[in-house]
Amino acid sequence: MKRILLFAVFLMVQLGFGQTTWTGTTNTNWNTASNWTAGVPDALDAVTIPNVTNKPTISVAGAVCASLIINNTENNTNTLTIASPGTLVVGGAITMTGPTGGTINTTIAVGDGFLSAASISMSNSGNDDRDCILSLSTGTVTISGSITMSGSKNRNQVTFTGAGTLNIGGTMTGGGLTPSTGTVNYNNGGAQTVGTYTYNNLILSGSGAKTFAVTTVSNNLTLSGTATATTGANLAVGGALTVGAGTSLTTGNNFTLTVTGTTSVTGTLALGGTGNKRFDGLVTINAGGTWTNNTSNSLVNFRGGLTNNGTFTSGTGTQTFDTNSQAISGNVTMSNVTVTTVTLTNNGTLTVSSALSVTGTLNAYEVPMSPVSTPFTQDPYCT
């Protein structure tokens, strides 16, 4: 056993595995050798950054290390700053330890720079005034594994201060997310759990099923690659919904879906469950796209119009057009249609197979239907 251990140590020495600790003796420059106990780290070095007077800053491309620990046993904030064109590639894990005293933070601040690592873990300081924070402005952070926040949102935070991008290959748990104008992209090439936070822009990419119980996406929700997702809660999208080619989004159980912006479907949007679905912006089913609503026949509310260049299956639930005057384009068949106090213009072929109720105006250029439940205004003609 001793021989094996000695041999392992020998290999580490021969292969160059080492450790270097930040001292900040000379200045704040990561690339200054005298700021380290064993020189500027290379890709095989384990790095420790204690809380010293000069905090490290990376402002040129090419910083690397094997792993990174940033700790804080003092009574002032300890920060690693990455500013463009600065980049830091960590081959393994980043560990952030919470402060042990004072009203201070342990922070990695990625301004407009770039950071990548296998994972990030944040400890729980046990005090709401002592936080671990990953801060991101307009730069990019790519984590191939997970972000694990052991404390509450008052102690662990991922904080956007601008339109940066966070790519996550695993999941994100615990703590809190301050989304600002940022984008979070869950990009694993397989099954993945999406952290339950409020997002600004949320992208589900890569492949495989994304377990998904998010309730609020303040701006845009995008599916790309061959990702699939089923909602696990009522979902409100404040911007645009984009279901890309090769992807699918299904509304689960009896959950509602509300989209304030436009909806573009080139993959598959399956409206499952009986919860109401509302689309305030124009809905476009593109060539190759599929809209299905025949599982639970959800009630669907359109407020910005509908264009179908793909496959549209409405089911037997009522499709209501209200709030704004709008138009239908393409070949659309619906079972039950209600037009309420607005003008709906048919610029394509609208087939109503069961019931049509109009209390507004229907400019119907071609509407095969039977029966008509309420008189309506037609212009120029209806068949």
TIPA-970314 format. One record per residue (C-alpha): residue number from 1; residue in three letters; x, y negated, z negated. Coordinates in nm, 3 decimals. Example, Ala and Ser with C-alpha at 12.3 -4.5 7.8 and 13.67 -1.06 7.14 Angstrom:
REM residues 2
<node 1 "ALA" <1.230 0.450 -0.780>>,
<node 2 "SER" <1.367 0.106 -0.714>>,
***
This chain:
REM residues 383
<node 1 "MET" <0.000 0.000 0.000>>,
<node 2 "LYS" <0.283 -0.240 -0.090>>,
<node 3 "ARG" <0.448 -0.167 0.244>>,
<node 4 "ILE" <0.126 -0.257 0.427>>,
<node 5 "LEU" <0.097 -0.588 0.241>>,
<node 6 "LEU" <0.462 -0.671 0.303>>,
<node 7 "PHE" <0.421 -0.585 0.668>>,
<node 8 "ALA" <0.113 -0.813 0.691>>,
<node 9 "VAL" <0.307 -1.099 0.535>>,
<node 10 "PHE" <0.594 -1.034 0.775>>,
<node 11 "LEU" <0.356 -1.047 1.072>>,
<node 12 "MET" <0.204 -1.374 0.952>>,
<node 13 "VAL" <0.548 -1.529 0.925>>,
<node 14 "GLN" <0.657 -1.398 1.265>>,
<node 15 "LEU" <0.339 -1.507 1.438>>,
<node 16 "GLY" <0.354 -1.851 1.285>>,
<node 17 "PHE" <0.048 -1.842 1.060>>,
<node 18 "GLY" <0.094 -2.112 0.803>>,
<node 19 "GLN" <-0.061 -2.376 0.587>>,
<node 20 "THR" <-0.019 -2.748 0.575>>,
<node 21 "THR" <-0.176 -3.003 0.342>>,
<node 22 "TRP" <-0.249 -3.366 0.412>>,
<node 23 "THR" <-0.055 -3.614 0.198>>,
<node 24 "GLY" <-0.103 -3.937 0.389>>,
<node 25 "THR" <0.243 -4.043 0.276>>,
<node 26 "THR" <0.311 -4.270 0.573>>,
<node 27 "ASN" <-0.025 -4.379 0.717>>,
<node 28 "THR" <-0.365 -4.245 0.832>>,
<node 29 "ASN" <-0.246 -4.090 1.161>>,
<node 30 "TRP" <-0.318 -3.715 1.185>>,
<node 31 "ASN" <-0.030 -3.677 1.432>>,
<node 32 "THR" <0.239 -3.818 1.204>>,
<node 33 "ALA" <0.447 -3.529 1.071>>,
<node 34 "SER" <0.540 -3.703 0.745>>,
<node 35 "ASN" <0.172 -3.716 0.648>>,
<node 36 "TRP" <0.175 -3.338 0.602>>,
<node 37 "THR" <0.350 -3.096 0.367>>,
<node 38 "ALA" <0.452 -2.873 0.657>>,
<node 39 "GLY" <0.425 -3.095 0.963>>,
<node 40 "VAL" <0.139 -3.166 1.203>>,
<node 41 "PRO" <-0.086 -2.857 1.213>>,
<node 42 "ASP" <-0.100 -2.628 1.512>>,
<node 43 "ALA" <-0.371 -2.380 1.609>>,
<node 44 "LEU" <-0.244 -2.120 1.359>>,
<node 45 "ASP" <-0.233 -2.346 1.054>>,
<node 46 "ALA" <-0.483 -2.352 0.768>>,
<node 47 "VAL" <-0.537 -2.719 0.680>>,
<node 48 "THR" <-0.636 -2.870 0.346>>,
<node 49 "ILE" <-0.731 -3.235 0.311>>,
<node 50 "PRO" <-0.741 -3.348 -0.054>>,
<node 51 "ASN" <-0.855 -3.693 -0.157>>,
<node 52 "VAL" <-0.555 -3.923 -0.128>>,
<node 53 "THR" <-0.519 -4.294 -0.059>>,
<node 54 "ASN" <-0.464 -4.270 0.317>>,
<node 55 "LYS" <-0.754 -4.078 0.476>>,
<node 56 "PRO" <-0.676 -3.895 0.802>>,
<node 57 "THR" <-0.790 -4.035 1.137>>,
<node 58 "ILE" <-0.778 -3.856 1.473>>,
<node 59 "SER" <-0.781 -4.100 1.762>>,
<node 60 "VAL" <-0.601 -3.903 2.036>>,
<node 61 "ALA" <-0.698 -3.578 2.202>>,
<node 62 "GLY" <-0.544 -3.245 2.107>>,
<node 63 "ALA" <-0.568 -3.203 1.728>>,
<node 64 "VAL" <-0.603 -2.835 1.631>>,
<node 65 "CYS" <-0.594 -2.603 1.331>>,
<node 66 "ALA" <-0.701 -2.254 1.232>>,
<node 67 "SER" <-0.930 -2.361 0.948>>,
<node 68 "LEU" <-1.009 -2.678 0.757>>,
<node 69 "ILE" <-1.091 -2.750 0.394>>,
<node 70 "ILE" <-1.180 -3.104 0.295>>,
<node 71 "ASN" <-1.223 -3.138 -0.079>>,
<node 72 "ASN" <-1.278 -3.412 -0.330>>,
<node 73 "THR" <-1.171 -3.401 -0.691>>,
<node 74 "GLU" <-1.127 -3.776 -0.726>>,
<node 75 "ASN" <-1.368 -4.062 -0.788>>,
<node 76 "ASN" <-1.366 -4.209 -0.439>>,
<node 77 "THR" <-1.493 -4.097 -0.098>>,
<node 78 "ASN" <-1.283 -3.858 0.108>>,
<node 79 "THR" <-1.333 -3.896 0.483>>,
<node 80 "LEU" <-1.190 -3.735 0.796>>,
<node 81 "THR" <-1.255 -3.968 1.092>>,
<node 82 "ILE" <-1.255 -3.862 1.459>>,
<node 83 "ALA" <-1.273 -4.152 1.706>>,
<node 84 "SER" <-1.262 -4.144 2.086>>,
<node 85 "PRO" <-1.063 -4.017 2.261>>,
<node 86 "GLY" <-0.983 -3.810 1.954>>,
<node 87 "THR" <-1.063 -3.439 1.951>>,
<node 88 "LEU" <-1.028 -3.171 1.685>>,
<node 89 "VAL" <-1.064 -2.800 1.760>>,
<node 90 "VAL" <-1.086 -2.578 1.452>>,
<node 91 "GLY" <-1.053 -2.212 1.541>>,
<node 92 "GLY" <-1.230 -2.093 1.227>>,
<node 93 "ALA" <-1.440 -2.236 0.947>>,
<node 94 "ILE" <-1.472 -2.587 0.810>>,
<node 95 "THR" <-1.538 -2.597 0.436>>,
<node 96 "MET" <-1.658 -2.916 0.270>>,
<node 97 "THR" <-1.656 -2.927 -0.110>>,
<node 98 "GLY" <-1.875 -3.172 -0.296>>,
<node 99 "PRO" <-1.721 -3.446 -0.512>>,
<node 100 "THR" <-1.671 -3.367 -0.878>>,
<node 101 "GLY" <-1.718 -3.720 -1.010>>,
<node 102 "GLY" <-1.841 -4.069 -0.935>>,
<node 103 "THR" <-2.097 -4.184 -0.680>>,
<node 104 "ILE" <-1.906 -4.076 -0.370>>,
<node 105 "ASN" <-1.908 -3.851 -0.064>>,
<node 106 "THR" <-1.704 -3.591 0.118>>,
<node 107 "THR" <-1.746 -3.688 0.483>>,
<node 108 "ILE" <-1.646 -3.580 0.831>>,
<node 109 "ALA" <-1.721 -3.880 1.052>>,
<node 110 "VAL" <-1.731 -3.799 1.423>>,
<node 111 "GLY" <-1.783 -4.142 1.577>>,
<node 112 "ASP" <-1.748 -4.117 1.953>>,
<node 113 "GLY" <-1.497 -3.831 1.934>>,
<node 114 "PHE" <-1.524 -3.451 1.962>>,
<node 115 "LEU" <-1.521 -3.175 1.699>>,
<node 116 "SER" <-1.560 -2.801 1.741>>,
<node 117 "ALA" <-1.542 -2.518 1.488>>,
<node 118 "ALA" <-1.669 -2.168 1.420>>,
<node 119 "SER" <-1.883 -2.280 1.126>>,
<node 120 "ILE" <-1.939 -2.553 0.869>>,
<node 121 "SER" <-2.029 -2.493 0.505>>,
<node 122 "MET" <-2.112 -2.759 0.248>>,
<node 123 "SER" <-2.108 -2.694 -0.125>>,
<node 124 "ASN" <-2.367 -2.813 -0.373>>,
<node 125 "SER" <-2.213 -3.074 -0.603>>,
<node 126 "GLY" <-2.497 -3.044 -0.853>>,
<node 127 "ASN" <-2.548 -3.421 -0.842>>,
<node 128 "ASP" <-2.756 -3.627 -0.596>>,
<node 129 "ASP" <-2.493 -3.903 -0.600>>,
<node 130 "ARG" <-2.216 -3.672 -0.477>>,
<node 131 "ASP" <-2.275 -3.568 -0.118>>,
<node 132 "CYS" <-2.122 -3.370 0.167>>,
<node 133 "ILE" <-2.199 -3.541 0.499>>,
<node 134 "LEU" <-2.132 -3.454 0.861>>,
<node 135 "SER" <-2.179 -3.788 1.039>>,
<node 136 "LEU" <-2.214 -3.815 1.416>>,
<node 137 "SER" <-2.250 -4.135 1.618>>,
<node 138 "THR" <-2.220 -4.100 1.999>>,
<node 139 "GLY" <-1.970 -3.814 2.007>>,
<node 140 "THR" <-2.015 -3.438 2.028>>,
<node 141 "VAL" <-1.994 -3.163 1.766>>,
<node 142 "THR" <-1.997 -2.800 1.881>>,
<node 143 "ILE" <-2.036 -2.524 1.621>>,
<node 144 "SER" <-2.028 -2.172 1.762>>,
<node 145 "GLY" <-2.169 -2.025 1.441>>,
<node 146 "SER" <-2.387 -2.175 1.168>>,
<node 147 "ILE" <-2.405 -2.490 0.957>>,
<node 148 "THR" <-2.481 -2.388 0.599>>,
<node 149 "MET" <-2.578 -2.657 0.351>>,
<node 150 "SER" <-2.600 -2.514 0.001>>,
<node 151 "GLY" <-2.749 -2.825 -0.159>>,
<node 152 "SER" <-3.067 -3.025 -0.112>>,
<node 153 "LYS" <-3.101 -3.307 0.141>>,
<node 154 "ASN" <-2.985 -3.545 -0.133>>,
<node 155 "ARG" <-2.653 -3.359 -0.155>>,
<node 156 "ASN" <-2.587 -3.218 0.193>>,
<node 157 "GLN" <-2.661 -3.400 0.517>>,
<node 158 "VAL" <-2.610 -3.388 0.892>>,
<node 159 "THR" <-2.655 -3.754 0.984>>,
<node 160 "PHE" <-2.679 -3.904 1.331>>,
<node 161 "THR" <-2.610 -4.275 1.358>>,
<node 162 "GLY" <-2.635 -4.285 1.738>>,
<node 163 "ALA" <-2.711 -4.077 2.047>>,
<node 164 "GLY" <-2.457 -3.801 1.981>>,
<node 165 "THR" <-2.498 -3.430 2.050>>,
<node 166 "LEU" <-2.475 -3.138 1.807>>,
<node 167 "ASN" <-2.445 -2.794 1.968>>,
<node 168 "ILE" <-2.521 -2.499 1.740>>,
<node 169 "GLY" <-2.458 -2.135 1.829>>,
<node 170 "GLY" <-2.594 -1.997 1.502>>,
<node 171 "THR" <-2.848 -2.170 1.281>>,
<node 172 "MET" <-2.866 -2.465 1.043>>,
<node 173 "THR" <-3.000 -2.418 0.691>>,
<node 174 "GLY" <-3.048 -2.618 0.373>>,
<node 175 "GLY" <-2.972 -2.984 0.316>>,
<node 176 "GLY" <-3.121 -3.245 0.545>>,
<node 177 "LEU" <-3.103 -3.384 0.897>>,
<node 178 "THR" <-3.120 -3.755 0.979>>,
<node 179 "PRO" <-3.191 -3.748 1.355>>,
<node 180 "SER" <-3.165 -4.115 1.464>>,
<node 181 "THR" <-3.135 -4.104 1.847>>,
<node 182 "GLY" <-2.929 -3.785 1.852>>,
<node 183 "THR" <-2.973 -3.448 2.024>>,
<node 184 "VAL" <-2.948 -3.103 1.868>>,
<node 185 "ASN" <-2.894 -2.814 2.109>>,
<node 186 "TYR" <-2.938 -2.453 1.993>>,
<node 187 "ASN" <-2.737 -2.283 2.266>>,
<node 188 "ASN" <-2.669 -1.924 2.160>>,
<node 189 "GLY" <-2.663 -1.655 2.426>>,
<node 190 "GLY" <-2.904 -1.439 2.226>>,
<node 191 "ALA" <-3.162 -1.447 1.949>>,
<node 192 "GLN" <-3.138 -1.757 1.732>>,
<node 193 "THR" <-3.324 -1.922 1.446>>,
<node 194 "VAL" <-3.395 -2.293 1.486>>,
<node 195 "GLY" <-3.357 -2.488 1.163>>,
<node 196 "THR" <-3.680 -2.638 1.030>>,
<node 197 "TYR" <-3.606 -3.011 1.041>>,
<node 198 "THR" <-3.745 -3.318 1.214>>,
<node 199 "TYR" <-3.548 -3.369 1.537>>,
<node 200 "ASN" <-3.513 -3.658 1.778>>,
<node 201 "ASN" <-3.418 -3.464 2.093>>,
<node 202 "LEU" <-3.425 -3.084 2.062>>,
<node 203 "ILE" <-3.286 -2.849 2.326>>,
<node 204 "LEU" <-3.333 -2.472 2.321>>,
<node 205 "SER" <-3.082 -2.332 2.569>>,
<node 206 "GLY" <-2.869 -2.027 2.637>>,
<node 207 "SER" <-3.076 -1.710 2.628>>,
<node 208 "GLY" <-3.282 -1.492 2.399>>,
<node 209 "ALA" <-3.570 -1.564 2.165>>,
<node 210 "LYS" <-3.553 -1.877 1.950>>,
<node 211 "THR" <-3.739 -1.837 1.620>>,
<node 212 "PHE" <-3.910 -2.170 1.596>>,
<node 213 "ALA" <-4.116 -2.327 1.314>>,
<node 214 "VAL" <-4.039 -2.693 1.379>>,
<node 215 "THR" <-4.331 -2.935 1.330>>,
<node 216 "THR" <-4.193 -3.262 1.470>>,
<node 217 "VAL" <-3.972 -3.351 1.764>>,
<node 218 "SER" <-3.978 -3.731 1.768>>,
<node 219 "ASN" <-3.859 -3.761 2.127>>,
<node 220 "ASN" <-3.794 -3.486 2.385>>,
<node 221 "LEU" <-3.821 -3.107 2.361>>,
<node 222 "THR" <-3.637 -2.919 2.639>>,
<node 223 "LEU" <-3.602 -2.548 2.716>>,
<node 224 "SER" <-3.324 -2.449 2.955>>,
<node 225 "GLY" <-3.125 -2.143 3.059>>,
<node 226 "THR" <-3.337 -1.834 2.992>>,
<node 227 "ALA" <-3.442 -1.922 2.638>>,
<node 228 "THR" <-3.783 -1.819 2.507>>,
<node 229 "ALA" <-3.962 -1.966 2.207>>,
<node 230 "THR" <-4.291 -1.923 2.023>>,
<node 231 "THR" <-4.410 -2.202 1.796>>,
<node 232 "GLY" <-4.444 -2.105 1.431>>,
<node 233 "ALA" <-4.627 -2.417 1.314>>,
<node 234 "ASN" <-4.833 -2.708 1.446>>,
<node 235 "LEU" <-4.596 -2.896 1.677>>,
<node 236 "ALA" <-4.595 -3.263 1.777>>,
<node 237 "VAL" <-4.359 -3.378 2.054>>,
<node 238 "GLY" <-4.325 -3.757 2.061>>,
<node 239 "GLY" <-4.158 -3.771 2.403>>,
<node 240 "ALA" <-4.142 -3.535 2.701>>,
<node 241 "LEU" <-4.181 -3.157 2.704>>,
<node 242 "THR" <-3.969 -2.982 2.967>>,
<node 243 "VAL" <-4.002 -2.605 3.019>>,
<node 244 "GLY" <-3.720 -2.528 3.258>>,
<node 245 "ALA" <-3.695 -2.256 3.522>>,
<node 246 "GLY" <-3.640 -1.913 3.364>>,
<node 247 "THR" <-3.763 -2.022 3.020>>,
<node 248 "SER" <-4.091 -1.978 2.837>>,
<node 249 "LEU" <-4.269 -2.157 2.555>>,
<node 250 "THR" <-4.566 -1.999 2.380>>,
<node 251 "THR" <-4.787 -2.156 2.116>>,
<node 252 "GLY" <-4.831 -1.900 1.841>>,
<node 253 "ASN" <-5.126 -1.799 1.623>>,
<node 254 "ASN" <-5.373 -2.087 1.585>>,
<node 255 "PHE" <-5.116 -2.365 1.599>>,
<node 256 "THR" <-5.179 -2.696 1.770>>,
<node 257 "LEU" <-4.953 -2.862 2.027>>,
<node 258 "THR" <-4.946 -3.237 2.095>>,
<node 259 "VAL" <-4.722 -3.392 2.360>>,
<node 260 "THR" <-4.714 -3.772 2.377>>,
<node 261 "GLY" <-4.493 -3.800 2.685>>,
<node 262 "THR" <-4.497 -3.615 3.015>>,
<node 263 "THR" <-4.499 -3.236 3.044>>,
<node 264 "SER" <-4.297 -3.061 3.316>>,
<node 265 "VAL" <-4.329 -2.684 3.361>>,
<node 266 "THR" <-4.096 -2.494 3.594>>,
<node 267 "GLY" <-4.084 -2.187 3.370>>,
<node 268 "THR" <-4.383 -2.058 3.172>>,
<node 269 "LEU" <-4.599 -2.248 2.925>>,
<node 270 "ALA" <-4.837 -2.006 2.751>>,
<node 271 "LEU" <-5.104 -2.171 2.537>>,
<node 272 "GLY" <-5.171 -1.893 2.286>>,
<node 273 "GLY" <-5.389 -1.919 1.978>>,
<node 274 "THR" <-5.704 -2.123 1.931>>,
<node 275 "GLY" <-5.545 -2.445 1.803>>,
<node 276 "ASN" <-5.619 -2.751 2.015>>,
<node 277 "LYS" <-5.363 -2.860 2.273>>,
<node 278 "ARG" <-5.330 -3.227 2.376>>,
<node 279 "PHE" <-5.120 -3.375 2.655>>,
<node 280 "ASP" <-5.111 -3.756 2.660>>,
<node 281 "GLY" <-4.879 -3.791 2.961>>,
<node 282 "LEU" <-4.894 -3.645 3.310>>,
<node 283 "VAL" <-4.873 -3.265 3.316>>,
<node 284 "THR" <-4.684 -3.125 3.617>>,
<node 285 "ILE" <-4.664 -2.755 3.697>>,
<node 286 "ASN" <-4.378 -2.742 3.944>>,
<node 287 "ALA" <-4.319 -2.485 4.217>>,
<node 288 "GLY" <-4.240 -2.157 4.041>>,
<node 289 "GLY" <-4.392 -2.280 3.716>>,
<node 290 "THR" <-4.674 -2.103 3.531>>,
<node 291 "TRP" <-4.940 -2.243 3.298>>,
<node 292 "THR" <-5.148 -1.980 3.117>>,
<node 293 "ASN" <-5.433 -2.026 2.872>>,
<node 294 "ASN" <-5.616 -1.697 2.895>>,
<node 295 "THR" <-5.505 -1.530 2.571>>,
<node 296 "SER" <-5.718 -1.723 2.323>>,
<node 297 "ASN" <-5.870 -1.975 2.563>>,
<node 298 "SER" <-5.752 -2.283 2.376>>,
<node 299 "LEU" <-5.928 -2.617 2.401>>,
<node 300 "VAL" <-5.705 -2.845 2.609>>,
<node 301 "ASN" <-5.719 -3.223 2.616>>,
<node 302 "PHE" <-5.564 -3.411 2.912>>,
<node 303 "ARG" <-5.503 -3.786 2.884>>,
<node 304 "GLY" <-5.252 -3.850 3.163>>,
<node 305 "GLY" <-5.361 -3.629 3.451>>,
<node 306 "LEU" <-5.262 -3.293 3.598>>,
<node 307 "THR" <-5.055 -3.198 3.903>>,
<node 308 "ASN" <-5.033 -2.831 3.999>>,
<node 309 "ASN" <-4.774 -2.707 4.246>>,
<node 310 "GLY" <-4.733 -2.370 4.076>>,
<node 311 "THR" <-4.968 -2.126 3.900>>,
<node 312 "PHE" <-5.243 -2.266 3.678>>,
<node 313 "THR" <-5.467 -2.037 3.470>>,
<node 314 "SER" <-5.705 -2.231 3.250>>,
<node 315 "GLY" <-5.891 -1.955 3.067>>,
<node 316 "THR" <-6.247 -2.018 2.949>>,
<node 317 "GLY" <-6.167 -2.289 2.694>>,
<node 318 "THR" <-6.294 -2.638 2.769>>,
<node 319 "GLN" <-6.053 -2.871 2.952>>,
<node 320 "THR" <-6.132 -3.229 2.848>>,
<node 321 "PHE" <-6.018 -3.541 3.034>>,
<node 322 "ASP" <-6.053 -3.856 2.825>>,
<node 323 "THR" <-5.891 -4.174 2.685>>,
<node 324 "ASN" <-5.726 -4.284 3.013>>,
<node 325 "SER" <-5.834 -4.283 3.377>>,
<node 326 "GLN" <-5.633 -4.011 3.547>>,
<node 327 "ALA" <-5.606 -3.779 3.845>>,
<node 328 "ILE" <-5.585 -3.412 3.935>>,
<node 329 "SER" <-5.360 -3.306 4.224>>,
<node 330 "GLY" <-5.301 -2.968 4.382>>,
<node 331 "ASN" <-5.516 -2.657 4.370>>,
<node 332 "VAL" <-5.673 -2.630 4.024>>,
<node 333 "THR" <-5.938 -2.388 3.899>>,
<node 334 "MET" <-6.100 -2.443 3.561>>,
<node 335 "SER" <-6.387 -2.269 3.390>>,
<node 336 "ASN" <-6.524 -2.551 3.177>>,
<node 337 "VAL" <-6.448 -2.919 3.241>>,
<node 338 "THR" <-6.554 -3.228 3.044>>,
<node 339 "VAL" <-6.487 -3.582 3.163>>,
<node 340 "THR" <-6.552 -3.832 2.884>>,
<node 341 "THR" <-6.594 -4.210 2.944>>,
<node 342 "VAL" <-6.304 -4.232 3.194>>,
<node 343 "THR" <-6.254 -4.203 3.569>>,
<node 344 "LEU" <-6.110 -3.871 3.686>>,
<node 345 "THR" <-5.996 -3.870 4.048>>,
<node 346 "ASN" <-5.955 -3.539 4.227>>,
<node 347 "ASN" <-5.675 -3.571 4.483>>,
<node 348 "GLY" <-5.660 -3.199 4.557>>,
<node 349 "THR" <-5.894 -2.903 4.524>>,
<node 350 "LEU" <-6.070 -2.870 4.189>>,
<node 351 "THR" <-6.281 -2.560 4.137>>,
<node 352 "VAL" <-6.509 -2.552 3.832>>,
<node 353 "SER" <-6.629 -2.195 3.782>>,
<node 354 "SER" <-6.866 -2.238 3.489>>,
<node 355 "ALA" <-6.970 -2.581 3.359>>,
<node 356 "LEU" <-6.891 -2.943 3.439>>,
<node 357 "SER" <-6.994 -3.222 3.200>>,
<node 358 "VAL" <-6.929 -3.584 3.299>>,
<node 359 "THR" <-7.012 -3.893 3.094>>,
<node 360 "GLY" <-6.761 -4.105 3.283>>,
<node 361 "THR" <-6.685 -4.105 3.656>>,
<node 362 "LEU" <-6.563 -3.816 3.870>>,
<node 363 "ASN" <-6.424 -3.918 4.206>>,
<node 364 "ALA" <-6.463 -3.571 4.348>>,
<node 365 "TYR" <-6.318 -3.513 4.691>>,
<node 366 "GLU" <-6.370 -3.139 4.674>>,
<node 367 "VAL" <-6.526 -2.971 4.374>>,
<node 368 "PRO" <-6.684 -2.629 4.425>>,
<node 369 "MET" <-6.883 -2.559 4.107>>,
<node 370 "SER" <-7.177 -2.386 3.946>>,
<node 371 "PRO" <-7.361 -2.491 3.740>>,
<node 372 "VAL" <-7.338 -2.866 3.669>>,
<node 373 "SER" <-7.439 -2.934 3.309>>,
<node 374 "THR" <-7.469 -3.315 3.326>>,
<node 375 "PRO" <-7.527 -3.564 3.614>>,
<node 376 "PHE" <-7.214 -3.740 3.728>>,
<node 377 "THR" <-7.095 -4.009 3.969>>,
<node 378 "GLN" <-6.932 -3.872 4.285>>,
<node 379 "ASP" <-6.725 -4.063 4.540>>,
<node 380 "PRO" <-6.715 -4.010 4.827>>,
<node 381 "TYR" <-6.865 -3.662 4.819>>,
<node 382 "CYS" <-6.879 -3.338 4.627>>,
<node 383 "THR" <-6.929 -2.985 4.759>>,
***
